[in-house]
Amino acid sequence: MKKGFVLVLVLLLSTSAAYSVGYLMSENQHPSSLVDQAIKRVSSGDPHSPTEILLQRAAIEGVLKATKDRWSNYFPPASAIAFDATLQGRYSGIGVWLRKSSLNLLEISSVQPSSPASKAGLRVSDQLLTVDGTNVVNASVSDGVAALRGNHNSSVTLGLQRSGSKFNTVLRRASVLTGDVVASQVAPKVLYIQIAAISLHAADDVLTALNKYPHSRGVILDLRDNPGGVLTEAVTVASNFLSPGPIVSYSRKDGAPRVMSSSNTLPVTAPMVVLINATTASAAEVIAGALQDRNRAVVIGEQSYGKGTVQEISSLSDGSQLEITVGQYHLPSGRAIDQVGITPDLKISETHEIAQAVSILSGLVALDSGKTVTTTK
């Protein structure tokens, strides 16, 4: 990511916020802040003190903790590179997104299709306890992301906890993953698109799928276990299916509300069903909520996660990055879903969602053609 570039995110992956602290000054200058003074005095007076860089990071992380915002983060330079690669959806690793749980534990928020993690059976909400024997229970998201990175085909041993049971698994990292979007034909002229996370290539991959597969009888958009990602990318995904009009808006403390809209005059008009579950979050909820609010799709499944705050990423002078909460988003109807989530139009257990989606699409097509159809539940 280019220095100074600001990227708008709605993430379920994260937990903190930060400020840059300057501390290099001559003997005759007065420190510019109490933090500067503390760092200078500790580093000059204690022969066993950490380096100034580590003290600076500790100060930043102290600010993050004071915000009590688990969705904001500080990424040191090496972790920032790894995080950027995660957003790109192309990197050497095991294929997971991470977040802090409500109990401040490091856990998996998304598993990329066909990734080493997926093949090993890792699941959303699995808690990460150790990486190659190192305890990461209370580690930051940035440290967790960095620990999982490694060379292609290198092995990594993970200690995990699922529903109270601990287990270990060994995975081999992959340098090129298949991406966060998987598409297939599940019925004649019915297109199924699964988006595992809203990375920077998601909208292009969705458009590729729409151009590749016939879908006149319907589109099933699967957002289950999707933790969110890049908000602007989510808006572009939704715009494929929405005519000109609002998709999401949010307000910053220092400015007027920002409204993000579709400008697509030729959207896909095929009937549409969106699948969500309890771990559909953030930018994925924006997509589902906008399609629901504008009566474009039938949303089925479970109540979604309810992560409705907006984060922005900016770079600091040393290449580190801040991901800071700047506001709360609102859907086209004006509703805010933070800590509430998206209520599906039809609540269905996950084991029956795809079959039910195909049935619903058949009914919608029949209604359009004036035919009578019987559906099963």
Secondary structure, DSSP 8 states (H G I E B T S, - for coil): --TT--EEEEESS-------------TTS--SSHHHHHHHHHHHH-TT---HHHHHHHHHHHHHHHHT-TT-EEE-HHHHHHHHHHHHT--SB-SEEEEE-TTS-EEEEEE-TTSHHHHTT--TT-EEEEETTEE-TT--HHHHHHHH---TT-EEEEEEEETTEEEEEEEE-BSS---SEEEEEEETTEEEEEESSB-TTHHHHHHHHHHHS--TT-EEEE-TT--EEEHHHHHHHHHTT--SEEEEEE--TTS--EEEEE--SS---S-EEEEE-TT--THHHHHHHHHHHTT--EEEES------EEEEEEE-TTS-EEEEEEEEEE-TTS---TTT----SEE--GGGHHHHHHHHHHHHHHHHHT-------
